[in-house]
Structure formats: structure tokens, C-alpha cells
Amino acid sequence: MVKFIEENDEDYVNETIETLEYLIDAPGLKDEELDVIGELLSNFSGAVEVHQDIQSGKNQKDALNDFMKRVTGSIDK
């Protein structure tokens, strides 16, 4: 997704995030469907964060590693 943002525009991903957030409240969604939407939201949001770090001057490898440290750190808690 980071490569997609670089090649296109962050706005596409942000709009997708908004759409998925809207879908979460749709009646009749199964737990499995909510899990998939949640996973997509997590991945898209992470890609936006990494992209913003890169735009701030971090190299891609460090930005990705820092993000993964935050994710694994939050899981460990």
C-alpha cells in the first residue's frame, strides 16, 4: 500500500478508509466480514502512517520498522 500511495495519492487510501469505516455499521455483517474490514482498515491506516513518516524524511526501511515496532509493542501490552 505504501508503494500505491507513492505512485498515486494518499487521498485514495484515506477515502477507502472512510468507506470501510462507514461499512462497519452496516446491518447484517457477519463477524468474519467485520474481521476482514478491520484488517483492511489496519493495513491501510498503517500504510498512511508509514507514508507520512517517509514524507517527513525517514527512509522507507526505518519507517516500516518503526511502524512494526509500534504494532508489536501494542500487541504485547
N, C-alpha and C positions, 0 to 999 in steps of 0.2 A: 504494500500500500504506500510505503514511503516513496518508492520509485514512481508510482502512479501520480502521487501529489507533485513530485518534481517535474514530471512530464506534462501534467495538465494543470490543475489548480486545486488548492486546498478547499475551495468553496464546494466543489463536487462532493468531497468526503463529508464536509460539515452538513450539507443538505441531506446526504444519506443518513447521517447520524440523527438528524431531526426527524426524518421519515421513520426510522426504526424506533425512535423513542415514542412517536405517535402510535405506531403499531402495537406497542406493548400493552396499551389499554384496550385493544380490540377484543370484543367479547368472543368467547368460544375458542380462544387459543389454548392449545394443549401445553402441558409442562415442557415437553420436548421442543416444541416450537419456541417457547419463551427462552429456553436454554440456548437455542441456536441464535436467536435475536440478541441475547445477552453477550454471547461470544463474539458476534459480529460487532456489536457496539464497543466492546472492549478492544478488539483489534483495530477498528477504525480510530477510536479515541487515542490509542497508543501511537498509531502512525502519525496523527496530527501532532502529538506531543514531541515525537522524535523529529519530525519535520521542523517544528518551531525551534528545537534545540540546534538543529543544523543551520537554520537561518540566523541564529544568534551567534554562530561562529564555531560551534563544536563540529568535529569531524564525525562522519556517519557512524563509524565503529564505536566511538566513545558515546555518542548519543544513544545508540541501540543498547550498549552495555549498561549505561546508566539507567535506562528505562527498565531493563530486565532486572537490575538490582532492586529497583523500587517495587516491581511486581513481586519478585520472590520474597522481598522483605515484608510486604503486606500479607503474603500468604503464611509466612512463618509466625505471624502475630496471632 
